[in-house]
Amino acid sequence: MSRNLPPLNALRAFDAAARHLSFTRAAAELNVTQAAVSHQIKGLEEWLGTPLFRRVNRALLLTEAGQAYVVPVREALGLIADATARLFRQDDGGVLTVSTMPSFASKWLVMRLGRFQAANPDLEVRLHTSSQLVDFTGRNADVDVGVRLGPGQWPGVVAERLMTEDVFPVCTPSLRDGPKPIRTPADLLHHTLLHDDYMITWSTWFAAAVAGGAMAAAAVPPGTEVDRGPRYTDSALLLQAAMGGQGVALARRVLVADDLAAGRLVRLFDVSLPGEYAYYVVMAPHSRTRAKVRLFRDWLFAEAAADAAAGG
């Protein structure tokens, strides 16, 4: 059964006037004119069929009906205000769920998240890592925003390019300067080459080194199988193996930047290849205007710009 409810603005005017016992002060609180409050009260009294206020010696007083009515009205308005505040906290505060690949999370995002949390202490970040593209309308509908490596064209999502990639060889300083020092690209053939299943192959990199004049074609003898060796499906594990001195890895600039800056790894040679894909910020179309999503999106782009300015 439907309920007959008076206009909300009239109830707000009644509550304010009842608290102040003054149409003028109620108008100031509501940022409207005294005539507007008077009109709202008159309309409410006509809707209810009973007076709510009376004037005695120029003072405004509640009638008996007004006294009985103001208590539940005030409670109802309070419930609406509390529910609205909770809804805003849920949407633009509280929890922000971010989805990304394990490698990007561990090698780039996690060590930077502290800065975002410090700037937004009321927002709790929950990090969801997966190699699969998140479905913002399906079982992962609670995810607010994601970062993905790919072509940037995925159905049903908004994708903004965050960072491009290039790929180059890295190893530990001790491996570079060890018993079999690495001074030319040909020296790599005396070391274990580590492989990322989802990245440019070593044979492609050697072909680029030859084409760019960094090494002679004869430096790679016929039959040399440069694409054999340990393989990793997670780029973070590939870099961990390289930091453990297990071989030379082809690294993505974005993921290896912090390890290079810290001296855990060193870059070998100036030969690099552009990555086939880029990193994108992805979100559902309806989420792009939400305050907490905008905050995180803008922060990601600021961090990426800072890295680019620093040469990372």
Residue pairs with C-beta under 8 A, 6 or more apart in sequence:
6 44
6 47
6 48
7 40
7 43
7 44
7 47
9 40
10 40
10 41
10 43
10 44
10 47
11 44
11 73
11 76
11 77
12 30
12 77
13 26
13 30
13 32
13 36
13 37
13 40
13 41
13 44
14 40
14 41
14 44
14 52
14 66
14 69
14 70
14 73
15 70
15 73
15 74
15 77
16 25
16 26
16 29
16 30
16 37
17 23
17 26
17 37
17 41
17 53
17 60
18 52
18 62
18 66
18 70
18 74
19 26
20 26
20 29
21 59
21 60
21 61
21 62
22 60
23 34
23 37
23 38
23 41
23 60
24 34
26 37
27 33
27 34
27 36
27 37
30 37
41 52
41 53
44 52
45 51
45 52
48 65
48 69
50 63
50 65
51 63
51 65
51 66
52 62
52 63
52 65
52 66
52 69
53 60
53 61
53 62
53 63
53 66
54 60
54 61
54 62
54 63
55 61
62 70
91 290
91 291
91 292
92 290
92 291
92 292
93 122
93 123
93 292
94 122
94 123
94 124
95 123
95 124
95 125
95 126
96 123
96 124
96 125
96 126
96 144
96 145
96 292
96 293
96 296
97 125
97 126
97 128
97 142
97 143
97 144
97 145
98 109
98 125
98 126
98 127
98 128
98 143
98 144
98 145
98 146
98 147
98 296
99 128
99 129
99 130
99 134
99 140
99 143
99 145
99 146
99 147
100 109
100 127
100 128
100 129
100 146
100 147
100 148
101 129
101 130
101 131
101 147
101 148
101 149
102 129
102 130
102 131
102 234
102 236
103 234
103 235
103 236
103 255
104 147
104 149
104 254
104 255
104 279
105 127
105 129
106 236
107 235
107 236
107 239
107 254
107 255
107 256
107 258
107 259
108 254
108 255
108 257
108 258
109 127
109 147
110 127
111 258
112 303
113 125
113 127
115 299
115 303
116 125
116 296
116 299
117 123
117 125
119 299
120 295
123 292
123 295
125 296
128 134
128 140
128 143
133 146
133 148
133 150
133 154
133 282
134 140
134 143
134 146
134 282
135 141
136 143
136 156
136 157
136 283
136 284
136 287
137 156
137 284
144 283
144 287
144 290
144 292
144 293
144 296
145 281
145 282
145 283
145 287
145 293
145 296
145 297
146 281
146 282
146 283
147 162
147 279
147 280
147 281
147 282
147 300
148 154
148 159
148 279
148 280
148 282
149 165
149 277
149 278
149 279
149 280
150 277
150 278
150 280
151 277
152 159
152 161
152 277
152 278
152 280
153 159
154 282
156 284
156 285
157 282
157 283
157 284
157 285
158 282
158 283
158 284
158 285
158 288
159 280
159 281
159 282
160 280
160 281
160 282
160 297
161 278
161 279
161 280
162 278
162 279
162 280
162 281
162 300
162 301
162 304
163 254
163 278
163 279
163 304
163 307
163 308
164 274
164 275
164 278
164 279
165 252
165 253
165 254
165 274
165 275
165 277
165 278
165 279
166 252
166 253
166 272
166 273
166 274
166 275
167 199
167 200
167 205
167 250
167 251
167 252
167 253
167 272
167 273
167 274
167 275
168 205
168 250
168 251
168 253
168 267
168 268
168 269
168 271
168 272
168 273
169 188
169 205
169 248
169 249
169 250
169 251
169 267
169 268
169 269
169 271
170 239
170 242
170 248
170 249
170 250
170 251
170 256
170 259
170 260
170 265
170 266
170 267
170 268
171 182
171 191
171 242
171 245
171 247
171 248
171 249
171 265
171 266
171 268
172 242
172 243
172 245
172 264
172 265
172 266
173 263
173 266
174 245
175 182
175 191
175 245
175 247
175 248
176 182
176 266
176 268
180 187
180 190
180 191
181 187
182 188
182 191
182 248
182 268
184 214
184 215
184 219
185 206
185 209
185 214
185 215
185 219
185 269
185 271
186 215
186 216
186 219
186 220
188 248
188 268
189 219
189 220
189 224
189 226
191 247
191 248
192 229
192 230
192 246
192 247
192 248
193 202
193 226
193 227
193 228
193 229
193 247
193 248
194 229
194 230
194 232
194 238
194 241
194 242
194 246
194 247
194 248
194 249
194 250
195 201
195 202
195 227
195 229
195 230
195 231
195 232
195 238
195 250
196 231
196 232
196 233
196 235
196 238
196 249
196 250
197 231
197 232
197 233
198 233
198 235
199 235
199 250
199 252
199 275
200 250
200 273
200 275
200 276
201 227
202 226
202 227
202 250
203 226
203 227
204 273
205 250
205 271
205 273
206 215
206 220
206 226
208 271
208 273
209 215
209 269
209 271
210 216
210 217
210 219
210 220
212 271
214 269
214 270
214 271
220 226
229 247
230 241
230 246
230 247
232 238
232 241
235 251
235 252
235 255
236 255
238 249
238 251
239 249
239 251
239 255
239 256
239 259
239 265
241 247
241 249
242 248
242 249
242 251
242 265
243 259
243 264
243 265
248 268
251 265
252 275
253 272
253 312
254 279
254 307
254 312
256 265
257 307
257 312
258 312
259 265
260 266
260 267
260 312
261 312
281 297
281 300
281 301
283 293
283 297
287 293
288 294
288 297
